[in-house]
């Protein structure tokens, strides 16, 4: 299905990113790569843009852009729940690769 067809709370795995090369590259730079889990967190009042949780980061894209991303639904706890649990338990989520040691 298309990411644009998802409902709030749906957890999905990216299968394919379509569109022109520059467009695909930009979405992939933002973390929408095949195999990545995403959650649809919210939709703006007029239906555009949509807010996603991708690798612990919030990302907003237009519905037309979301239509170019093919996803498959995942039966799992919403990613936002996992982030909330981690923050409440004192677990720090990695946000900067420069802070990790080799």
N, C-alpha and C positions, 0 to 999 in steps of 0.2 A: 504494500500500500504506500501511498505518498505520505510524507510527514505532515503535509497540509491537512490530511484527513484525520489525524489523531485527535484525541480528546484530552482535556486537562487530566493529568495524573497518569496518562499512558506512558509506560516504559518500553522503549524500542531499541533495536540494534540497527545501525545504519548498514544497508546492503550496497547501495550505489548512489553516487552523486552525479547527476546529469547536468546538461547545459554546456555552454561554450567553455573552452579551455580556461580562460582567465577567471570566469565565474566559479568553475569547479575548484580551481586552485585556491581562490579566496575562501570558499567554504571549508576546504580541507585545512587551510591555515588556521581557521577558527576552531578546528577540532572535529569537524564532521567528516570523519574518514570511515571507510567500511570496517565494521567490527566494533565500533564505538557505541556504547550505550548512551541513550539520551532520554530525557523525560520532558514532556510538555508540561510546563509549570503554570503558565497563564496565557490568556489571549486578551488583547486590548479591547476596550468596549465596542469598537466598530469592527472587530474581527481581524485587525491588522495593526501592528505586527504580532508575532507569537514569541513567547519567552520560553527558552529551553534551558535545561540544566545539562551541561556537557562537561564531563570530567571535573565536576565540582565547581564549575564556573557558570555564571548566568550569561546567556547569549540570546539576543533578540534579532530575529530575521523577519523579512516580509513573508506573507503567506505565499506569494508567487515564487519566492526562493525556496520555501519549504516544499512546494509542489515538485521541485526538481530533485528532491532527496527521497530515495526509495528506502523504506524501513520494514522491519518485521517486528511484530509485538513480542514482548518478553513477559513471561509470568514470573514477576519478581516484586520485591518491595520497592516502592518509589525511591529513586536516588536521593531525593530531598530528605527522606526519612533517615537514610544512612548518614548524610551530612549532619543532620540534627543530632543523631546519636553520638557521632564522633565528637562534635563540639561539646556536648554535655558531659562526655566521659573524660574530657581533657586531652583527647588525642588531637595532635596538630596535623592538619592536612598539608601535604607538600604543595606549595604554590609557586616556588621559585627554584628552578634547576640550578642556579648559581649558588644556592645555599647548601647544596648537597656536596659531600666530599667524595672524591674518586675512590 
